[in-house]
Amino acid sequence: MSMLARSVLRAATQQPVVAAPAQARNMATLREIELRLKSVRNIEKITKSMKMIASTKLAKAQRAMQAGKDYGVANAEVFANTPSDKPTPNKLFVVVSSDKGLCGGIHSSVSKATRKALTSDPESLLPVGTQINKDSPIAIIGDKSKAQLSRQLSGHYSITFNQIGRDIPTFADAAGVADLIIKSGVSFDSVILVYNKFVSAISYEAALMEVKGEEALKEASAFNAYENEDDATKDLVEFSLANAIYAALVEGHACEQSARRNAMDNASKNASDMISSLTMQYNRGRQAAITNELVDIITGASAL
């Protein structure tokens, strides 16, 4: 039995390997290109549809942003006229992002700005000379930035939010976030909002907005010129925080829709370029296969 097995094995190894015909290889390649073309065309249809949807949402988001910016302007004017000499190193960072992707680097921009601010990077967006406690707590709105910052700054997380801004943000959403931040028991002298600032329909940039806390507001000489009850000051701080969060949410939402539209536009253009390249490759392969068949037919006819 062993001699028979060795003889069979020897005969099998001595048999020549038959290569696949060139025509079969070409046809298989053409089939693969055809399937890939079909796949890329389907992707192009999806990205174009998503671009149209994002364009419609962007128009609504821009209208909401123009109305929401008034809240931020009013806040900035209040705090600009109430300067305080009291240092506020204990700051709470509120990172404004969202839960959705497919919108370019919209989330990584606020994540990078937060990391630079907490590490006192020279390129940080904080004003020169700003005192920062490296153990400052972080509140995050949105799952995307939460995942990006979890590797280095997960120990700083105090409270996180999700399912906010799925549609156009409202003042009720911002008020709910501000109320939970104040009730969370986190100690802070001021709040720094890290959000995306809307520059144009094709660009955005990370920005910071500071909202003073109750103690810092009480120390302001301009604020002490008026007789105010403690409850009024506390309510003003909470209302100012809600105003600032609302302005950051609507502006960040507009940036997100703009970035998503641009991302889908670029994806559609890349798909169109790939379709053109694959179509040319398919036509060349098809012409080569037809030429080989004609050569075989002519050669056979000449032999006869």
Buried (B, 14 or more C-beta within 10 A) or exposed (E): EEEEEEEEEEEEEEEEEEEEEEEEEBBEBBEEBBEBBEEBBEBBEEBBEBBEBBBEBBEBBBEBBEEBBEBBEEBBEBBEEBEBEBEBEBBBBBBBBBBBEBBBEBBBBBBBBBBBBBEEEEEBBBEEEBEBEEEBBBBBBBBBBBEBBEEEBEEBBBBBBBEBBEEBBBBEBBBBBBEEBBEEEBEBBBBBBBBBBBEEBEEBEBBBBBBBBBBBBBBBEEBEEEEEEEEEBBEBBBBBBBBBBBBBBBBBBBBBBBBBBBBBBEBBEBBBEBBEEBEEBBEEBBEBBEEBEEEEEEEEEEEE
